[in-house]
Amino acid sequence: MTNGLVPRYNLEQIRVPTLLIAADDDLYGAGRNARYTSEHIPNARLLSFPTGGHILVGRPGALEEAARFLRR
């Protein structure tokens, strides 16, 4: 099913551990997209920052959390 522009993926069927990291002020909309995705993937975790932009400037916690997640 699509909205005419972008296909709607069956996110609810994803069963692997999922971590999404994004900043709300990302001009590409990654924060909004990460929030939506985390709400539709079962047991997904969202690490969201109010600022940091697309490359999460000044957010070393993002890298630390990603490393912790990958070690699991």
C-alpha positions as CSV (number, residue, x, y, z in Angstrom):
1,M,0.0,0.0,0.0
2,T,1.3,3.5,-0.8
3,N,0.4,7.1,-0.4
4,G,1.1,7.7,-4.0
5,L,4.7,8.9,-3.3
6,V,6.4,6.6,-0.9
7,P,5.8,2.9,-0.3
8,R,4.5,1.9,3.1
9,Y,6.8,-0.8,4.5
10,N,5.5,-3.4,6.9
11,L,7.6,-2.2,9.9
12,E,5.4,-4.2,12.3
13,Q,7.0,-7.4,10.9
14,I,10.5,-6.4,11.9
15,R,11.7,-8.7,14.7
16,V,15.3,-7.8,15.2
17,P,16.6,-5.4,17.9
18,T,16.3,-1.9,16.5
19,L,17.8,1.4,17.8
20,L,17.0,4.6,16.1
21,I,19.0,7.8,16.8
22,A,18.0,11.2,15.6
23,A,17.8,14.9,16.4
24,D,14.6,16.8,16.2
25,D,16.3,19.8,14.5
26,D,17.6,17.6,11.6
27,L,16.6,19.5,8.5
28,Y,16.1,16.3,6.5
29,G,13.3,15.2,8.9
30,A,15.2,12.3,10.4
31,G,13.8,13.0,13.9
32,R,10.2,12.8,12.6
33,N,11.0,9.7,10.6
34,A,12.8,8.0,13.4
35,R,9.9,8.7,15.8
36,Y,7.4,7.2,13.3
37,T,9.6,4.2,12.7
38,S,10.1,3.5,16.4
39,E,6.4,3.6,17.0
40,H,5.8,0.9,14.3
41,I,8.7,-1.6,14.9
42,P,7.9,-3.8,17.9
43,N,10.2,-3.1,20.8
44,A,12.3,-0.5,18.9
45,R,14.2,2.0,21.0
46,L,14.4,5.7,20.0
47,L,17.2,7.9,21.3
48,S,16.1,11.4,20.4
49,F,17.9,14.7,21.0
50,P,16.3,18.1,20.6
51,T,19.4,19.5,18.9
52,G,22.4,18.1,17.0
53,G,21.3,18.3,13.4
54,H,21.8,15.6,10.8
55,I,25.2,14.5,12.2
56,L,24.3,14.9,15.9
57,V,26.9,17.6,16.6
58,G,27.6,17.8,20.3
59,R,25.9,14.5,21.1
60,P,28.6,12.0,22.1
61,G,26.0,10.0,24.0
62,A,24.6,8.9,20.7
63,L,27.8,7.1,19.7
64,E,28.2,5.6,23.2
65,E,24.6,4.3,23.1
66,A,25.1,2.9,19.6
67,A,28.2,1.0,20.8
68,R,26.4,-0.3,23.8
69,F,23.5,-1.5,21.6
70,L,25.9,-3.3,19.2
71,R,27.6,-5.1,22.1
72,R,24.4,-6.7,23.2
